[in-house]
Amino acid sequence: MDIREYIDTKRKLVDSALERHLPREKGSLAEHVKAMRYSLFAGGKRVRPILCLAAAESLKDFNNYFPETVMLTACALECIHTYSLIHDDLPAMDDDNLRRGKPTNHKVFGEAAAILAGDSLLTYAFELLSSETVQDFSAQDRLTIISLISRAVGPEGMVGGQFLDLTHEGKEVGYDMLREIHSRKTGALITASVQTGAVLGSSTPEQFQALSLFGVQIGLAFQIIDDLLNVEGTPEQLGKAAGSDAARNKATYPALFGVADARKKADEAVKEALAALDGFDERAAMLRELARYIISRKR
């Protein structure tokens, strides 16, 4: 199986689980649920849940069947990521009109409804993670997963990174702050996606540490490529406006280092990510290919 086939297979698996677990558009909250589902099923790549599944598979053979806790974790990661995009697009944040080639949530449903849709997706993610009906993993493992994701999403992670990103627009930013902004805003949830997969794959402490390093490095590579695509990509490729980072004078890798050196840094990050997997066998093949895919993606 090549990497594109693997991604497509896992994406369909995640989409099926999301469809199964998300609330339906009915009753008095039909419009609210419609707003949640609008962004969740707008054509996302499902990178974070796929990383979780691939990390778990790098340690354990699931024989093409993932226990329910694994799929609930994957769904929760995508719900959280989608919430962050809805809020990121708001006029008070990045003020974007397009996401994944479609009007952003607040353009369709209004700002208040978009905020609430994001709030519900974030909160519902933890309902999925703490579901009492699932008994296929220990309570300690599930608590560890909740803790990892909570830390990655809160002030020490994504939300803190979003705050730093906004408050440093238009300012001169050095490398240390640039790295901090993006390791929190983008890298933290990507790292947690890999770490949760490690927990679900029953990793040893050494394996968990190696996969954590892998997650940190691909999170860095992912962000640098995002920055480069914003400079070099087209709206048709990206499904959103190109050149918006420069227009808002955001702290980015191309702005600080230039396009060529930024790309070198992305390449170096992927090399370090792959080196972190040196002790893993062929079960980590797709995880390695995902790292290479991240560096070559066009959207």
C-alpha positions in Angstrom: 0.0 0.0 0.0 1.4 3.4 -1.0 1.0 6.4 1.3 -1.8 8.0 -0.7 -3.8 4.8 -0.6 -3.1 4.5 3.1 -4.2 8.0 3.8 -7.4 7.6 1.8 -8.2 4.3 3.5 -7.7 5.8 7.0 -9.5 9.0 6.1 -12.6 7.0 5.1 -12.3 5.0 8.4 -12.2 8.2 10.4 -15.0 9.8 8.4 -17.2 6.8 9.0 -16.5 6.9 12.7 -17.2 10.6 12.9 -20.5 10.1 11.0 -21.4 7.4 13.5 -20.6 9.4 16.6 -21.5 13.0 15.8 -25.0 14.2 16.8 -27.7 14.3 14.1 -29.4 17.4 12.7 -32.8 17.1 14.4 -34.9 18.7 17.1 -34.4 22.2 18.5 -30.6 22.0 18.0 -30.7 21.0 14.4 -29.2 24.3 13.1 -26.4 24.2 15.8 -25.5 20.6 14.9 -25.6 21.6 11.2 -23.0 24.2 11.8 -20.8 21.7 13.7 -21.1 19.1 10.9 -20.6 21.7 8.1 -17.0 22.3 9.1 -16.2 18.8 10.3 -17.2 17.3 7.0 -15.9 20.0 4.7 -13.1 17.8 3.3 -10.3 17.8 5.8 -7.2 15.7 5.3 -7.6 14.1 8.8 -3.8 14.3 9.4 -4.1 14.3 13.2 -6.3 11.2 13.5 -4.3 9.4 10.9 -1.1 10.1 12.7 -2.7 8.6 15.9 -3.7 5.5 14.0 -0.4 5.1 12.3 1.5 5.6 15.6 -0.7 2.9 17.2 0.0 0.6 14.3 3.7 1.1 14.5 3.6 -0.8 17.8 0.8 -3.2 17.5 -0.9 -5.2 14.8 -4.6 -4.4 15.0 -5.4 -6.8 12.1 -7.4 -4.1 10.2 -9.7 -3.6 13.2 -9.3 -0.7 15.6 -10.9 -1.0 19.1 -13.6 1.6 19.8 -11.3 3.7 22.1 -8.8 4.1 19.3 -11.5 5.4 16.9 -13.0 7.7 19.5 -9.6 9.2 20.1 -9.1 9.7 16.4 -12.6 11.4 16.2 -11.8 13.6 19.2 -8.6 14.8 17.7 -10.4 15.8 14.5 -13.2 17.5 16.4 -10.6 19.6 18.3 -8.7 20.5 15.1 -11.9 21.5 13.4 -13.0 23.7 16.4 -9.6 25.5 16.1 -10.1 26.2 12.4 -13.6 27.6 13.0 -12.3 30.0 15.6 -9.1 30.8 13.7 -11.2 32.0 10.7 -13.3 34.4 12.8 -13.1 38.2 12.2 -11.5 38.7 15.6 -8.8 36.1 14.7 -7.5 35.7 11.1 -10.7 36.9 9.4 -10.8 34.4 6.6 -13.6 33.9 4.1 -12.6 30.5 2.7 -11.6 27.2 4.3 -11.1 24.0 2.3 -12.6 25.7 -0.7 -15.8 26.6 1.0 -17.2 29.6 2.8 -15.9 29.7 6.4 -18.4 28.7 9.2 -19.1 32.3 10.3 -19.9 33.3 6.7 -22.6 30.7 6.5 -24.0 30.6 10.0 -23.0 33.9 11.5 -20.3 34.7 14.1 -22.2 33.7 17.2 -23.3 30.4 15.7 -19.7 29.7 14.5 -18.2 30.4 18.0 -20.8 28.0 19.5 -20.2 25.3 16.9 -16.5 25.4 17.7 -17.2 25.4 21.5 -19.4 22.3 21.0 -16.8 20.4 18.9 -14.1 21.1 21.5 -16.3 20.0 24.4 -17.8 17.0 22.6 -14.3 15.7 21.9 -13.9 15.1 25.7 -17.3 13.5 25.8 -16.0 11.0 23.2 -12.7 10.4 25.1 -14.5 9.8 28.4 -17.3 7.6 27.1 -18.5 5.2 29.8 -19.7 2.7 27.3 -16.2 1.7 26.1 -14.2 -0.7 28.2 -11.5 -1.9 25.7 -8.6 0.1 27.3 -7.8 0.7 30.9 -9.1 3.7 32.8 -5.4 4.8 33.3 -4.7 4.7 29.6 -7.7 6.7 28.8 -6.9 9.2 31.5 -3.4 9.5 30.1 -4.8 10.2 26.7 -7.2 12.9 28.0 -4.3 14.5 29.9 -2.1 14.6 26.8 -4.7 16.1 24.6 -5.9 18.6 27.3 -2.3 19.9 27.7 -1.8 20.1 24.0 -5.0 22.1 23.4 -4.9 24.6 26.4 -2.7 27.5 27.4 0.5 25.4 27.3 -0.4 24.3 23.7 -2.7 25.4 20.9 -4.7 28.2 22.6 -1.5 29.7 24.0 0.1 29.5 20.6 -2.9 31.2 19.0 -2.7 34.0 21.6 1.1 34.5 20.9 0.4 34.4 17.1 -2.2 37.2 17.3 -0.2 39.3 19.7 3.0 39.2 17.7 1.4 40.2 14.4 3.3 43.2 13.0 6.2 42.8 15.5 9.8 41.9 15.0 10.0 38.2 16.0 13.2 36.2 16.6 13.7 32.5 16.1 13.0 31.5 19.7 9.6 33.2 19.8 8.8 32.0 16.3 9.5 28.4 17.4 7.5 28.9 20.5 4.4 30.2 18.7 4.3 27.4 16.2 5.3 24.6 18.5 2.3 25.5 20.6 -0.2 26.5 18.0 0.4 23.7 15.5 3.0 21.3 16.9 1.4 20.5 20.3 -1.7 18.8 18.9 0.3 17.0 16.2 2.7 15.7 18.9 -0.3 14.7 21.1 -1.8 12.8 18.2 1.3 10.7 17.9 1.6 10.3 21.7 -2.0 9.1 22.0 -1.3 6.6 19.3 1.7 5.4 21.3 -0.5 4.9 24.4 -3.1 3.0 22.4 -0.3 0.9 21.0 0.9 0.0 24.5 4.3 1.7 24.0 7.3 1.2 26.4 8.6 4.4 28.0 11.5 4.4 25.4 9.0 4.0 22.5 6.8 6.8 23.9 9.8 9.1 24.1 10.9 8.3 20.5 7.4 8.8 19.1 7.1 12.1 21.0 10.3 13.3 19.4 8.9 12.2 16.0 5.7 14.1 16.7 7.6 17.3 17.6 9.7 17.2 14.5 6.8 16.5 12.1 4.8 19.2 13.8 7.6 21.6 13.0 7.9 20.4 9.4 4.1 20.6 9.0 4.1 24.3 10.1 7.0 25.3 7.9 5.3 23.7 4.9 2.1 25.5 5.8 4.0 28.8 5.9 5.6 28.1 2.5 2.3 27.1 0.9 0.9 30.4 2.0 3.7 32.1 0.1 3.9 29.8 -2.9 0.5 28.2 -3.2 -2.7 29.3 -5.0 -6.2 29.7 -3.5 -7.3 26.8 -5.7 -4.5 24.6 -4.2 -5.0 25.7 -0.7 -8.8 26.0 -0.5 -8.3 29.4 1.2 -6.6 32.7 0.5 -2.9 32.7 -0.3 -0.5 35.4 0.9 -2.6 36.1 4.0 0.4 35.7 6.3 2.3 38.4 4.7 -0.8 40.6 4.5 -1.2 40.4 8.2 2.6 40.6 8.9 2.5 37.3 10.7 5.6 35.6 12.2 6.4 32.8 9.8 9.5 30.8 8.8 9.7 32.2 5.3 9.5 35.8 6.7 12.4 35.1 9.1 14.6 32.9 7.0 13.5 33.2 3.4 11.9 30.5 1.3 15.0 28.4 0.6 16.3 28.3 4.1 12.8 27.6 5.5 12.5 24.6 3.2 15.9 23.4 4.4 14.6 23.6 8.0 11.5 21.5 7.0 13.8 18.9 5.4 16.0 18.8 8.5 13.0 18.3 10.8 11.8 15.4 8.7 15.2 13.8 8.8 15.2 14.1 12.6 11.7 12.7 12.7 12.8 9.7 10.7 15.9 9.2 12.9 13.6 9.0 15.9 12.1 5.9 14.4 15.4 4.1 13.9 14.5 1.5 16.6 11.1 0.6 15.1 10.5 -2.2 12.7 8.5 -2.4 9.4 5.3 -1.7 11.3 6.3 2.0 11.4 6.6 2.1 7.6 3.5 4.2 7.1 4.5 6.5 9.9 7.8 7.1 8.1 5.9 7.7 4.8 3.6 10.2 6.5 6.6 12.2 7.5 7.7 12.3 3.9 4.2 13.1 2.7 4.1 16.1 5.0 7.2 17.6 3.4 5.8 17.1 -0.1 2.2 18.1 0.2 0.7 20.9 -1.9 -2.2 21.9 0.3 
